């Protein structure tokens, strides 16, 4: 080996390569040294982050909405006017009286259950006087006596709950003009009605477990802290009235203390979001709705679709603000005051891979009631899952129509039909929910958002507003 064949040594300065010498070899670097794929390709080993695109979309949304705000002010000026709304003295007085009287039906339910508990105690006393052999021969008679007692109690509960909802509905529909006051009263009546039903059904099963100890092993362990009939008390029913749940339990998980700073923060959020919803409705939603009336009257389909798309943005913003105000701010504040421990009022419904997942996750208090008192009992009686779900959506549709149609004095069936239409959407997106992989869930989530934002809420708002205008004209007086 001669000197010309030996590798050249890179000159060094103080033990380090000379950078001036290294720069002479920069044109021969192996840029393409291995097989690689584009990061957006399906063949890519790792999915890239889309954080930058998310930031871009947020910026675009903010800029677009700022442009709409500027356009709105240039076109209409300031539409906010406190004195313009027709809050009549009659509406306020009747609404306050009705709102205060609705919880009386929970007290009546307590009286009914108190009588049932006394009857159950008497039955237990008579049962202890007989020996085991007589108990075996009298099982059929005891079953008949329990069924007869339940029919009487159920009839009393039915009359009480029906009067709760019927009186409120008649009063709101015929005597309370303003839709906001009517909505608050009707919503309160529906909540108390659902709580009445849950209170009756739960105590019925607890009473059955008391009279038939062999079935008491199926009771949840948490109920042992307040066994039947000790739960039938004024304090217990009063707590259930204020608790942020529609499902009755003798005992709930409780927090150790009340964090009043937490309560003040949540109530500040609720107040701020309520003002924001009012401002957004008056300044942005109302003009779009008014400008849509002639399009609906003439059935101009193209213009109606354009109005729906324009209304979808502001309706979605208002709905999201309302969701956060109610489920995150108000219910958490109420849970903190009542020391209610289970505060999962919703889960990440915005990621729903199907319409069915959305209905199971966005409103947990209602979902728990529907599953516990309607869906599960029907399935237990041999109904199919689809038939049970259909009954749930029909029942929910009736409640939605009461909550929207009664306060607006226009029972036109749009809210009811909107809930019934959810059934085929649930079935269409169900396979996407069960599929493995991201693509199916993305498609299902897109179907949910399109049906929710572009079709559901804006169309219902347009139709009910059109029906209101056709019947009464504007809810607001012309400012002087």
C-alpha positions as CSV (number, residue, x, y, z in Angstrom):
1,X,0.0,0.0,0.0
2,X,1.5,3.3,-1.1
3,X,0.8,6.7,0.2
4,X,-1.5,7.6,-2.6
5,X,-4.0,4.8,-1.6
6,X,-4.3,5.8,2.0
7,X,-7.5,7.8,3.0
8,X,-7.0,11.5,3.3
9,X,-7.0,12.9,6.7
10,X,-9.3,15.9,7.4
11,X,-7.2,18.7,8.7
12,X,-8.0,19.5,12.3
13,X,-7.6,22.6,14.4
14,X,-7.3,22.0,18.2
15,X,-8.6,18.5,17.7
16,X,-11.7,19.6,15.8
17,X,-12.4,19.3,12.0
18,X,-11.6,22.4,10.1
19,X,-15.0,23.9,9.0
20,X,-13.4,25.6,5.9
21,X,-12.3,22.1,4.7
22,X,-15.7,20.5,5.4
23,X,-17.5,23.1,3.4
24,X,-15.7,21.9,0.2
25,X,-17.7,18.6,0.4
26,X,-21.2,19.9,0.9
27,X,-22.4,19.1,-2.7
28,X,-21.9,15.4,-2.3
29,X,-24.2,14.9,0.8
30,X,-26.6,11.9,0.3
31,X,-30.0,13.7,0.7
32,X,-32.0,10.6,-0.5
33,X,-30.4,7.9,1.6
34,X,-33.6,5.8,2.3
35,X,-37.1,5.1,1.0
36,X,-39.6,7.5,2.6
37,X,-43.3,8.4,2.1
38,X,-45.2,11.7,2.1
39,X,-46.5,12.5,5.5
40,X,-50.1,12.8,4.2
41,X,-49.9,9.5,2.4
42,X,-51.7,6.4,3.8
43,X,-48.3,4.6,3.6
44,X,-46.8,6.9,6.2
45,X,-45.6,5.2,9.3
46,X,-46.7,8.1,11.6
47,X,-49.7,10.4,11.3
48,X,-48.7,14.1,11.2
49,X,-50.0,16.6,13.6
50,X,-52.7,18.9,12.2
51,X,-52.4,21.5,15.0
52,X,-51.4,24.2,12.5
53,X,-54.5,23.5,10.4
54,X,-56.6,23.7,13.5
55,X,-55.1,27.1,14.4
56,X,-55.8,28.2,10.8
57,X,-59.5,27.1,11.0
58,X,-59.9,28.9,14.3
59,X,-58.4,32.1,12.8
60,X,-60.6,31.8,9.7
61,X,-63.7,31.3,11.9
62,X,-62.8,34.3,14.0
63,X,-62.2,36.5,10.9
64,X,-65.4,35.3,9.1
65,X,-67.5,36.0,12.2
66,X,-65.8,39.4,12.7
67,X,-66.7,40.2,9.1
68,X,-70.3,39.2,9.8
69,X,-70.4,41.4,12.9
70,X,-69.1,44.4,11.0
71,X,-71.6,43.7,8.2
72,X,-74.4,43.3,10.7
73,X,-73.7,46.7,12.4
74,X,-73.3,48.4,9.1
75,X,-76.6,47.1,7.8
76,X,-78.8,47.2,11.0
77,X,-77.0,49.3,13.5
78,X,-77.4,48.4,17.2
79,X,-80.6,46.3,17.7
80,X,-80.1,45.7,21.5
81,X,-83.1,47.2,23.3
82,X,-84.2,46.2,26.8
83,X,-87.4,48.2,26.8
84,X,-88.5,46.8,23.4
85,X,-89.5,43.4,24.8
86,X,-93.1,42.8,25.9
87,X,-92.5,41.5,29.5
88,X,-96.1,42.2,30.6
89,X,-96.9,42.2,34.3
90,X,-99.4,39.4,33.8
91,X,-96.8,37.1,32.3
92,X,-94.3,37.8,35.1
93,X,-96.9,37.3,37.9
94,X,-98.5,34.2,36.5
95,X,-95.1,32.8,35.6
96,X,-93.8,33.3,39.1
97,X,-96.9,31.8,40.8
98,X,-96.8,28.8,38.4
99,X,-93.1,28.2,38.9
100,X,-93.5,28.3,42.7
101,X,-96.5,25.9,42.7
102,X,-95.0,23.2,40.5
103,X,-92.8,21.6,43.2
104,X,-95.9,21.1,45.3
105,X,-96.5,18.0,43.2
106,X,-93.3,16.5,44.6
107,X,-94.7,17.0,48.1
108,X,-97.9,15.2,47.1
109,X,-95.8,12.4,45.7
110,X,-94.1,12.2,49.2
111,X,-97.5,11.9,50.9
112,X,-98.5,9.1,48.5
113,X,-95.3,7.2,49.2
114,X,-95.6,7.9,53.0
115,X,-99.0,6.1,52.9
116,X,-97.5,3.3,50.8
117,X,-94.6,2.9,53.3
118,X,-97.1,2.7,56.2
119,X,-98.9,0.0,54.3
120,X,-95.7,-1.9,53.7
121,X,-94.8,-1.7,57.4
122,X,-98.1,-3.2,58.3
123,X,-97.7,-6.0,55.8
124,X,-94.2,-6.8,57.2
125,X,-95.7,-6.9,60.7
126,X,-98.4,-9.3,59.7
127,X,-95.9,-11.4,57.8
128,X,-93.7,-11.9,60.9
129,X,-96.7,-13.3,62.8
130,X,-96.9,-16.3,60.6
131,X,-94.5,-19.2,60.6
132,X,-92.5,-20.3,57.5
133,X,-95.1,-22.9,56.4
134,X,-97.9,-20.4,56.4
135,X,-95.7,-17.9,54.5
136,X,-95.2,-20.5,51.7
137,X,-98.9,-21.0,51.3
138,X,-99.7,-17.3,51.3
139,X,-97.1,-16.2,48.7
140,X,-99.7,-15.9,45.9
141,X,-102.0,-13.9,48.2
142,X,-99.1,-11.6,49.2
143,X,-98.2,-11.1,45.5
144,X,-101.8,-10.2,44.7
145,X,-102.0,-7.8,47.7
146,X,-98.7,-6.1,46.5
147,X,-100.0,-5.7,43.0
148,X,-103.3,-4.3,44.2
149,X,-101.5,-1.8,46.5
150,X,-99.2,-0.8,43.6
151,X,-102.1,-0.2,41.3
152,X,-103.7,2.1,43.8
153,X,-100.4,3.9,44.4
154,X,-99.6,4.1,40.7
155,X,-103.1,5.6,40.0
156,X,-102.5,8.2,42.7
157,X,-99.0,9.0,41.3
158,X,-100.4,9.1,37.7
159,X,-103.1,11.6,38.7
160,X,-100.6,13.8,40.6
161,X,-97.9,13.8,37.8
162,X,-100.5,14.3,35.1
163,X,-102.0,17.3,36.9
164,X,-98.5,18.7,37.3
165,X,-97.8,18.7,33.5
166,X,-101.4,19.4,32.4
167,X,-102.0,22.5,34.6
168,X,-98.6,23.9,33.6
169,X,-99.2,23.3,29.9
170,X,-102.6,24.8,29.9
171,X,-101.5,27.9,31.8
172,X,-98.5,28.5,29.6
173,X,-100.3,27.9,26.4
174,X,-103.4,30.0,27.2
175,X,-102.3,32.7,29.6
176,X,-98.5,33.3,29.4
177,X,-97.7,35.2,26.2
178,X,-93.9,35.7,26.4
179,X,-92.1,32.6,25.1
180,X,-89.1,32.9,27.5
181,X,-91.2,33.0,30.7
182,X,-93.4,30.2,29.3
183,X,-90.3,28.1,28.5
184,X,-89.0,28.4,32.0
185,X,-92.3,27.4,33.5
186,X,-92.8,24.5,31.1
187,X,-89.3,23.3,31.5
188,X,-89.7,23.3,35.3
189,X,-92.9,21.4,35.0
190,X,-91.4,18.7,32.8
191,X,-88.4,18.3,35.2
192,X,-90.7,17.9,38.2
193,X,-92.9,15.5,36.2
194,X,-89.9,13.3,35.3
195,X,-88.7,13.4,39.0
196,X,-92.2,12.4,40.1
197,X,-92.1,9.4,37.8
198,X,-88.6,8.3,38.9
199,X,-89.6,8.7,42.6
200,X,-92.6,6.5,42.2
201,X,-90.9,3.8,40.1
202,X,-87.9,3.6,42.4
203,X,-89.9,3.4,45.6
204,X,-92.1,0.7,44.1
205,X,-89.0,-1.5,43.6
206,X,-87.6,-0.7,47.0
207,X,-91.0,-1.6,48.6
208,X,-91.0,-4.9,46.7
209,X,-87.5,-5.6,47.9
210,X,-88.7,-4.9,51.5
211,X,-91.6,-7.3,51.2
212,X,-89.6,-9.9,49.4
213,X,-86.2,-10.1,51.1
214,X,-84.9,-12.8,48.7
215,X,-84.8,-10.1,46.0
216,X,-83.1,-7.5,48.2
217,X,-79.7,-8.9,47.3
218,X,-80.0,-7.1,43.9
219,X,-80.2,-3.7,45.5
220,X,-77.1,-1.5,45.0
221,X,-74.7,-1.4,47.9
222,X,-75.0,2.4,48.2
223,X,-78.7,2.1,49.1
224,X,-77.8,0.3,52.4
225,X,-76.9,3.7,53.9
226,X,-80.6,4.7,53.8
227,X,-82.8,1.6,53.4
228,X,-86.5,1.7,52.6
229,X,-88.7,3.1,54.2
230,X,-86.3,5.4,56.0
231,X,-85.7,7.2,52.6
232,X,-89.4,8.4,52.6
233,X,-88.9,11.7,54.3
234,X,-89.3,15.4,53.6
235,X,-85.6,16.0,53.7
236,X,-84.9,13.2,51.2
237,X,-87.5,14.4,48.7
238,X,-86.4,18.0,49.2
239,X,-82.9,17.0,48.3
240,X,-84.0,15.1,45.3
241,X,-85.9,18.2,44.1
242,X,-82.8,20.3,44.1
243,X,-80.3,17.6,43.1
244,X,-79.1,18.0,39.5
245,X,-80.5,14.6,38.4
246,X,-83.7,13.2,37.1
247,X,-83.1,9.7,38.6
248,X,-84.2,9.1,42.2
249,X,-81.9,7.2,44.6
250,X,-82.3,7.0,48.4
251,X,-78.5,7.9,48.6
252,X,-76.2,9.8,46.2
253,X,-72.4,10.2,46.3
254,X,-71.7,13.4,48.2
255,X,-68.7,15.8,48.3
256,X,-67.3,16.6,51.7
257,X,-67.8,20.4,51.7
258,X,-69.0,23.3,49.5
259,X,-66.4,25.4,47.6
260,X,-68.1,28.8,47.5
261,X,-65.4,30.2,45.2
262,X,-66.2,27.5,42.7
263,X,-69.9,28.3,43.0
264,X,-69.3,32.0,42.3
265,X,-67.1,31.3,39.3
266,X,-69.7,29.0,37.8
267,X,-72.5,31.5,38.4
268,X,-70.4,34.3,36.8
269,X,-70.0,32.1,33.8
270,X,-73.7,31.4,33.6
271,X,-74.6,35.1,33.9
272,X,-72.0,36.1,31.3
273,X,-73.1,33.4,28.8
274,X,-76.8,34.3,29.4
275,X,-76.1,37.9,28.4
276,X,-74.1,36.7,25.4
277,X,-76.9,34.5,24.2
278,X,-79.4,37.4,24.6
279,X,-77.1,39.8,22.7
280,X,-76.4,37.3,19.9
281,X,-80.1,36.4,19.5
282,X,-81.2,40.0,19.3
283,X,-78.4,41.4,17.2
284,X,-77.7,38.5,14.8
285,X,-80.3,35.7,14.9
286,X,-83.4,37.9,14.9
287,X,-82.5,39.8,11.6
288,X,-81.8,36.6,9.8
289,X,-85.1,35.1,10.9
290,X,-87.1,38.2,10.0
291,X,-85.4,38.3,6.5
292,X,-86.4,34.7,6.0
293,X,-90.1,35.1,6.4
294,X,-90.9,36.2,2.8
295,X,-88.7,33.4,1.5
296,X,-90.7,30.8,3.5
297,X,-94.0,32.4,2.5
298,X,-93.1,32.1,-1.2
299,X,-91.4,28.7,-0.8
300,X,-88.2,30.0,-2.4
301,X,-86.2,26.9,-1.9
302,X,-82.8,28.3,-2.9
303,X,-83.2,31.4,-0.7
304,X,-84.4,29.2,2.2
305,X,-81.3,27.0,1.9
306,X,-79.2,30.1,1.9
307,X,-81.0,31.4,5.0
308,X,-80.5,28.0,6.7
309,X,-76.7,28.1,6.0
310,X,-76.5,31.7,7.3
311,X,-78.5,30.9,10.4
312,X,-76.6,27.7,11.1
313,X,-73.5,29.6,12.3
314,X,-75.2,31.9,14.8
315,X,-77.6,29.1,16.0
316,X,-74.6,26.8,16.6
317,X,-72.8,29.5,18.6
318,X,-75.9,30.2,20.7
319,X,-76.5,26.5,21.3
320,X,-72.9,25.9,22.3
321,X,-73.0,28.8,24.7
322,X,-76.3,27.6,26.1
323,X,-74.9,24.1,26.5
324,X,-71.9,25.3,28.4
325,X,-74.0,27.7,30.5
326,X,-76.4,25.0,31.6
327,X,-74.4,21.8,31.8
328,X,-71.0,23.1,32.8
329,X,-71.7,26.2,34.7
330,X,-75.2,26.0,36.2
331,X,-75.4,22.3,37.0
332,X,-71.9,22.2,38.4
333,X,-72.8,25.2,40.6
334,X,-76.0,23.5,41.8
335,X,-74.1,20.2,42.4
336,X,-71.5,22.1,44.5
337,X,-74.2,23.7,46.6
338,X,-76.0,20.4,47.1
339,X,-72.7,18.6,47.5
340,X,-73.8,16.2,44.7
341,X,-70.9,14.0,43.9
342,X,-71.6,12.6,40.4
343,X,-71.0,15.5,38.1
344,X,-70.7,13.7,34.8
345,X,-73.5,15.7,33.1
346,X,-72.1,15.0,29.7
347,X,-69.1,13.5,28.0
348,X,-67.2,14.4,24.8
349,X,-70.3,14.3,22.6
350,X,-68.6,16.6,20.0
351,X,-66.4,13.6,19.0
352,X,-69.5,11.3,18.5
353,X,-68.8,8.8,15.7
354,X,-72.6,8.4,15.2
355,X,-75.9,10.1,16.0
356,X,-76.7,7.4,18.6
357,X,-73.5,8.2,20.6
358,X,-74.4,11.9,20.6
359,X,-77.8,11.2,22.2
360,X,-76.2,9.0,24.8
361,X,-73.5,11.5,25.8
362,X,-74.6,15.1,25.4
363,X,-77.4,15.1,28.1
364,X,-76.6,12.5,30.7
365,X,-79.4,13.4,33.2
366,X,-82.1,12.8,30.5
367,X,-80.2,9.8,29.1
368,X,-80.1,8.1,32.5
369,X,-83.8,8.6,33.0
370,X,-84.7,7.2,29.6
371,X,-82.4,4.2,30.0
372,X,-83.4,3.4,33.6
373,X,-87.2,3.9,33.4
374,X,-88.1,3.3,29.8
375,X,-85.5,1.5,27.7
376,X,-84.2,-1.1,30.2
377,X,-87.7,-2.1,31.5
378,X,-88.9,-2.6,27.9
379,X,-85.9,-4.7,27.0
380,X,-86.4,-6.7,30.2
381,X,-90.0,-7.4,29.1
382,X,-88.8,-8.9,25.9
383,X,-88.9,-5.9,23.6
384,X,-86.2,-5.6,21.0
385,X,-83.5,-3.0,21.3
386,X,-84.8,-1.1,18.2
387,X,-88.4,-1.1,19.4
388,X,-87.3,0.1,22.9
389,X,-85.2,2.9,21.3
390,X,-88.2,3.9,19.1
391,X,-90.4,4.3,22.2
392,X,-87.7,6.4,23.8
393,X,-87.5,8.7,20.8
394,X,-91.3,9.0,20.6
395,X,-91.5,9.9,24.3
396,X,-88.6,12.4,23.9
397,X,-90.3,13.9,20.8
398,X,-93.5,14.5,22.8
399,X,-91.5,16.3,25.5
400,X,-89.6,18.3,23.0
401,X,-92.8,19.4,21.4
402,X,-94.2,20.4,24.8
403,X,-91.0,22.4,25.6
404,X,-91.0,24.3,22.2
405,X,-94.5,24.3,20.9
406,X,-96.4,25.2,24.1
407,X,-94.3,28.3,25.1
408,X,-94.5,29.5,21.4
409,X,-98.2,28.7,21.3
410,X,-97.6,26.8,18.1
411,X,-97.9,23.0,18.4
412,X,-96.9,22.3,14.8
413,X,-95.1,19.0,15.4
414,X,-91.7,20.1,14.1
415,X,-89.8,19.2,17.3
416,X,-91.6,15.9,17.5
417,X,-90.8,15.0,13.9
418,X,-87.2,16.1,14.4
419,X,-86.8,13.5,17.2
420,X,-88.5,10.8,15.1
421,X,-86.2,11.5,12.2
422,X,-83.3,10.7,14.6
423,X,-84.2,7.0,14.4
424,X,-83.1,6.4,10.8
425,X,-80.1,8.6,11.4
426,X,-79.1,6.4,14.4
427,X,-79.5,3.2,12.3
428,X,-77.5,4.7,9.3
429,X,-74.6,5.7,11.5
430,X,-74.6,2.7,13.7
431,X,-72.4,0.6,11.4
432,X,-69.9,3.5,11.3
433,X,-69.8,3.5,15.1
434,X,-69.0,-0.2,15.3
435,X,-66.3,-0.2,12.5
436,X,-62.7,-0.1,13.4
437,X,-60.5,2.7,12.1
438,X,-60.5,6.4,12.0
439,X,-62.2,7.0,8.6
440,X,-65.5,5.4,9.6
441,X,-65.7,7.5,12.8
442,X,-64.8,10.7,10.9
443,X,-67.6,10.0,8.4
444,X,-70.0,9.3,11.3
445,X,-69.0,12.5,13.1
446,X,-69.4,14.6,9.9
447,X,-73.0,13.1,9.4
448,X,-73.8,14.1,13.0
449,X,-72.6,17.6,12.6
450,X,-74.3,18.2,9.2
451,X,-77.6,16.9,10.5
452,X,-77.3,18.9,13.7
453,X,-76.0,22.2,12.4
454,X,-77.2,22.6,8.9
455,X,-80.6,20.8,9.0
456,X,-81.8,20.3,12.6
457,X,-81.6,23.5,14.6
458,X,-81.8,26.2,11.9
459,X,-84.8,24.6,10.2
460,X,-86.7,24.2,13.5
461,X,-85.9,27.8,14.4
462,X,-87.1,29.1,11.1
463,X,-90.4,27.1,11.2
464,X,-91.3,28.0,14.7
465,X,-90.4,31.7,14.1
466,X,-92.5,31.7,11.0
467,X,-95.4,30.1,12.9
468,X,-95.1,32.7,15.7
469,X,-95.0,35.6,13.2
470,X,-98.0,34.2,11.4
471,X,-100.0,34.0,14.6
472,X,-98.8,37.0,16.7
473,X,-96.3,39.1,14.8
474,X,-93.1,40.2,16.5
475,X,-92.3,39.4,20.1
476,X,-90.8,42.9,20.3
477,X,-92.4,46.2,20.2
478,X,-91.1,48.8,17.8
479,X,-88.8,51.1,19.8
480,X,-89.8,54.7,20.2
